[in-house]
Amino acid sequence: MTDVSLELASLLCSRLCHDMLSPVGALSNGLELLAEEKDPEMRKRCMELLEQSARISADKLKFFRLAFGAAGGFGEQVPVGEPRALVDALVANNGRIEVNWALGATSLPKSAVKVLLNLSLIGIDALVRGGTLDIGAEQREGASEIVVRAAGPKIAFDPAVGEALDGSLSLAELSSRTAPAWMLSQLAAKQGGGLQYALTDEALVMGAVLPEG
């Protein structure tokens, strides 16, 4: 493993730990409350909160397994229902975001699924006040084409993430926040493809073209 790979893996792990801290912490707090609480109604409420935190934790782990990991258990092609279910589950925990899908293929290469998930995550992060997340993917002329549009009353987009997407951010400038986008730029470049993004006050639009083979 190269120094670059080690640095990227370290930063992706940091991002995963950061995102998992809240639901796992809620589980720990809930268990402490449950151990001390005697009132039946309050214990019932604690159990509901524990179930919610456990579900959120499981949803995030499944998402990151495919978004950051090697996607073991899948062949070279992944059914589109898999990433769709992962994004829908992630957004289900945020009632302020609505997801719309336009999928023109029944399956996508692993690399395309990884790009779709990570662009979706960037879009979700950008919708700090909620909004709509439109996700499209198709295969044509020997390439996977992916587009993600996040639109809402306030778009929060770190310029460094944009630099990571277009490949202009150096390895020395990487952080756990920009590492996923940088990973996508490297993946797209390796396949002879590319990433694009456009930002306005109302929307963030990101696209990717990934040639196959």
QUITASUL-V578056 format. One line per field, one symbol per residue. ss: DSSP state (2 for helix, 1 for strand, 0 for the rest). phi: phi as a letter, one per 40 degrees, with the letter a starting at -180 (. if undefined). psi: psi as a letter, one per 30 degrees, with the letter a starting at -180 (. if undefined). Layout:
ss = ???
phi = ???
psi = ???
This chain:
ss = 002222222222222222222222222222222222000222222222222222222222222222200000000011122222222222220000111111100011122222222222222222100011111111110011111111100010002222222000002220000022222222222200011111100011111111100
phi = .ccccccccccccccccccccccccccccccccccccbcdccccccccccccccccccccccccdccbccfcgbccbbdccccccccdcccdcbccbbbbbbbbacabcdcccccdccccccccccccbgibbbbbaabafgacbbbbbbbacabbbcdcccccccgcccdcccbcccddccdccccccccgbabbabbbcbabbbbabbccg
psi = kleeeeeeeeeeeeeeeeffeeeeeeeeeeeeeeffkfkeeeeeeeeeeeeeeeeeeeeeeeefeeefafhkflafkkkffeeeeeeeeefffjffkkkkkjjglfllleeeeeeeeeeeeeeeefifglakjkkkklkkhglkkkkkkjklfkjjjkfeeeeeeggfkleffklfefeeeeeeeeeeeeggallllkklfflkkklkkjkl.
